[in-house]
């Protein structure tokens, strides 16, 4: 996004509506308007697993999330937002209601330029891009939280977690796939993560075609608990000690 004026206005609006965004996304989305969101999720998950050691954490990544989220979904979320957040709708709608042009220059033929029109996703470089994506994503999270009260759904941007008992995890995951599709999002089939302090039972039916990082080092769990460390597995970071 090359419009300097838009960037300046969007950035100032981000600061102005920081608290409203934080209230709107809590307690499901910690990647927007939340300082230390990653640490909040880590410690929250560990505290939950201390209480329910047989529960499972399933992390789901979304494919090309920021470019594919439905703009209609984020518009709907802004229109029904409680408090002052709905004041963002006219500004956002004026820039996102139309298709976004993307020009691509061919390396072998510099004089040839291809034009692509996008009617989904957020603009690259938009200071409000993360918040706008999260608005569309939030519709799916809220529906999931309502339909599956046994599970928790803390998310960091497009990294979505399902936390709950074994019997609820797999059906909840398949429901999540459907609700994500409803807002234009598709799960990344090679970046699932499943973990439990009690280990994963052989009866767990994993989605086919996925690459699972299954953590079975239970002796490390007791060591980390005794030394007051927290472990959380992320497909990009792999291990983070807090």
N, C-alpha and C positions, 0 to 999 in steps of 0.2 A: 504494500500500500504506500504510494508515493505522496499522497496528499498531506502536506505538512500541517495545514490548518486543521484537518480532521484529526490528526494524531494529537495535536495540542489540546483540542477540545475533548477528545475521548479520554486522554490521560487525566485532565482536570476533573472530568465526570467520574472517573474511577476513584479518585481521592474523595470527591464529594459524597459518593454513594457507598463508600467502603463499609461503614457500619451496617447500612441497609442490606448490602450483599451478604455480609457475614451472618446476619440474622436470618436471611432468606435461605441460605444454604445449610445452616446448622439443623440437625446433627448428621447430615448425610454426606456433604461435600466439604472437604478440608483443603482443597487445592486452590481455593479462591478466597481472598480477603481474610485469610486465617494465618497468622504468624505461627511458624512452627507446626504447620499442619501434619507433616510427615511424622514428627515426634509424637504428636497427639494420637495419631493412629497407632503407632508402634506401642506406646504405653497402654493405650486403651485395649488393644488386642491382647497384650500380655496379661493385663488385669482380668480380662474376660476369660482367658484360658486358665488362669489360676483358679477361677471359680468353677469352670467347666472343662476339666482336663481331657474329656472325651470328645469335645467339639472339634470341628475341622475349620481351618481357614482356607478358602479358595479364592485366589486372586485371578481376575480376568482382565486381559488387556483388549482394547478396542482398536480395530484396524483403521488406520488413516482417519482418526476420530475427528480432528478439527476441520478437516476438509469435507466431511460427509454428513455432519449433524444437520438435521432438518431445520431450516430457518423458520418454517411455520411453527415448529415445536417451541423454539425459543421466543417467537412472537407471542404465542399463546401464554407462555409462562410469564412474560412481562405484563401482558394485559391483565392477568388475574393476580399479580403480585400485591401483597399487602403492604401498606405504608407508602413511602415515597418512591419506591423502586419503579412503579408504573410510569413515573415521569420520564424514564429513559426511553419509553416506547417510541414516541414520535421521532427522536433523533436516530435511534437504531433502525427503525423501519424505513426512514428516508434514504439510508445508505444500503440496506440489505434487501429491500423489496424487489429490486431489479437484479437481473443477472450480472455477475461480476466478470469483466473481461480479463483474460490472461493472454499475453502475447509471448510467443515462443519463436526465437530466432534460430534458424538452422545453421549449425557450425560449418557445414560444407558449402552452404549457399547463403552468405550473409545478407543478401538482398531479399531472401525469402523469409517471410514472417507468417506464422500460423496464429490464428485467433481461436481461443477456446472460451466458451461462456459457461459460467458456473452458477447454478441456482441453489446450491447447498453449501454448508460450511461457513467458516469465518475467514475474513481477509488476513493474509499473512502480514504481520507487523502491526496489526490493530491492537492498541493498548487494552481494548475491551474484549479482545478475542477469547481469552481464557474464560472470562465471566459469561460471555454469550454462549460458548460451547457448553459450559456447566449448566446454563439455564435449560437448554434442550435436554441434556443428560439427566437433569434433576427430575424431569417428568417420569422417566423410567424408574429412577430410584424410589420416588415416592409411591408409585404404584406397587413396586416390589415390597416395600416396607408395609404397605397396607394389606397386601395379599398373603404375605408370609411373616406374621408377627413373631414366629420363633427365631427368625434369623436377624442378623445385623448387617448393614450395608455401608460401612465407612468407605469413602472413596477419596482418592487424590487425583484430581483432574480425570483422565480417562482410565486410570487404574482402579478397577472396581473390585471390592472384596465382598464375599459372602461368608458370614461366620455363623455357624450353628451346628446342631446335632447331625449325625450321619444320615438319619432317615430323611432329613429335610434338604440336604445340600444338593443332590443331583436333580430332583424335581424343581427346586428353586432355580438352579442354573438354567435349565431348559426354559423356564418361564422368563428369566432374565433375557435370554436370547430373543424371545418374541417381542418383549417390550422395548428392547434396544432397536430392533428392526423398525418398530413403529415410529421411532424418532430418527430414522436414517442411519443407524449405527450397526456395525457387524463385529462380532468378537474375533480376535486374532487367534486362529487355531493352533499356533505354535508357541503361545506364551501363557499357558495356564500354569498356575502354581497351587499345589495342595500340600497342607502341612497340619499336623496335630501333635501336641506333646505326648499323646499316648500312642502315636504311630497310626498309619493308615491301614484299616482292615482290608483283607483280601476280597471281601464281599463288596467293596466300593466299586461301583460301575463307572469307569471313567469314559468321557466322551471320546469317540474314535477319532483317529487322525491327529490327536494333540500330542504335544511334547510336554510331559509332566516332570517337574522337578520334585521328587518325593524324598522328603527328609526323614531318615529313620535313625538318626544318631541320638537315641534317647539318653544315653549316658551324658551327653553334652548338656541336655536340658537340666539335669540335676545339678551339674557343675555350675551352669549359668545362674540357676536359682540361688545357689549357695553363695555366689559371689556378687549377687545383686546386679547382674548384667541382663540385658534384654536382647533376644535374638529375633530377627524377622527376616524372612527370605523374600527377596525381590528379584525378578528375572533380569533386571538391568544392573543392580548393585550386588546381587547374590547374598551378601551378608552384611549386616549393619549392626555394630555394637554401640549401644547408647548408655 
